Amino acid sequence: MDIDWAALGSVFGVSLAATVALVAVFTLGITALSRRERATTQGDSATLALAGAYACFAACAAAVAYGISIIVA
């Protein structure tokens, strides 16, 4: 049995980068919800913050769905 260490390292690097990116996008969504809450308490409009949060969470859901589709296929 021969292990292709370069391919194994490549898979590790891509999965690490994808995980960090997914966590970052989810964190942006949480931050947008926090800004929405702050704007609501101050009486300002929070439409843009809410739209940003929805976009971040939709991107996270799409990335998870894509990963599941790769695993199933």
N, C-alpha and C positions, 0 to 999 in steps of 0.2 A: 504494500500500500504506500502510495506517495501522496503527500499533502502539498497542494499548491499554496504556499504561504502568501504569495503576492495576491492571489484571488481572495484568500481569507482576510487579509489586511484591507483589501478594497471593500469587501462587504462590511467589515467592521467600521471603516471610515464613513461609508455612505449611511449606514444605519445610525451612527453617532450624530452625523450632521442632520439627518432627518429628524431625529429625536429632539435635538437642540432647537431646530427651526420650529417644530410643532409646539414645544413648550413656550418659545418666544411669542408665537402668534396667539396662543391661549392666554399668555400673560398680558398681551396687548388688549385682548378682549375684556379681561378682568379690569384692567386699568380704565378702559373706556366706560365700563359700567360704573366704576367709581366716580369718574368725571361726570357722568350723567346724574348720579345721586347728588353730587356736590352742586351741580347746576340747578337741579330741582329744588334743593333746599334754599338756594339763593334767589329763586324765582326766575331764572333765565331759561332760555330754550335749550333743550337737551336732545334735539332731533339728530344732530350730527354725531354726537357721542353714541347714541343708541344705534344708529346705522353702522358706525364703525365696529361696535361690539358684535352686532349681527354678522357683519362681514367676516370678522375674525373667527367667530364660532362656526360659521358656514365653511370657511377654509379648513378649519380643524376637522370638521365632520367629513369633508370631501377627501382630505388626506387619509383619514382612518378608513373610509370606505374604499379608497384606491388600494391601500395596503391589504385590506381583507380580500379584495378581488384578485390581487396578485397571489396571495396565499392559496386561495381556492382554485385558481386556474391552473 
